[in-house]
């Protein structure tokens, strides 16, 4: 894993630094103009969040039914990273909405359920921190619940009438917009992989420290 | 003589009245004219919003990286301290 980390970090760094220049080459959206370029940071943030939730959910299932400390560490790391990417989405979205819709926030189905998803994973972190013994199992249940809610967040624009652009936007992007978009998605996915590796390593070291404390007390 | 006075009075009235009328506030709007597009001067600038969005993404990623690094350093410090204590027992 350590062999992969260096080149992966370099590639992610280069892609993230290059992303604004790649996005600058993309054409403007007809009705929204320059602010539409927030799309290239906003949507990849949610893609990365959904991926992190997927990892957290699967690892939570493994931990819940097989009592695997390794899966628990992965679930903990992915849940925390999901909150970071969710925060990016929740901040960049209103910056876009202020210009595109004239308001920072609107309590429509898509935005509200996305906020609830973010709060679900924040609650997972709080459960782990303050839940006491057995909190890892409770946090795993929260992770699985978050995973179950995620398809509704993605499909909210198709299920309910909302002001938010539909999911059909991404598959129908013209090539000049699709290329920078998928470039940014790849950069965010690399960033997700890097953060996950670092955070899992932190969990591993914390587990080693706990074992050392037990050895010391014995 | 009276005609001359009358002309002077009229001329003075015209000259003075123009400046008096010029000092009056503009007439109130009698009707609203609808337009579909917001005037350019009233439009919210988009570039600062775009820059803020990109900057926030970077700041969030960097702060999270820093928090991992800080926690890792704390764990390593504790491990070193404990490792030093264990052989002495």
Interface residues (C-beta under 8 A of the other chain):
Chain A: X16 X20 X33 X34 X35 X37 X38 X41 X42 X45 X81 X84 X87 X88 X91 X92 X95 X96 X98 X99 X191 X195 X198 X199 X201 X202 X205 X206 X208 X209 X212 X213 X215 X216
Chain B: X44 X46 X47 X49 X50 X52 X53 X54 X56 X57 X58 X60 X61 X64 X65 X68 X71 X72 X75 X76 X78 X79 X82 X83 X85 X86 X89
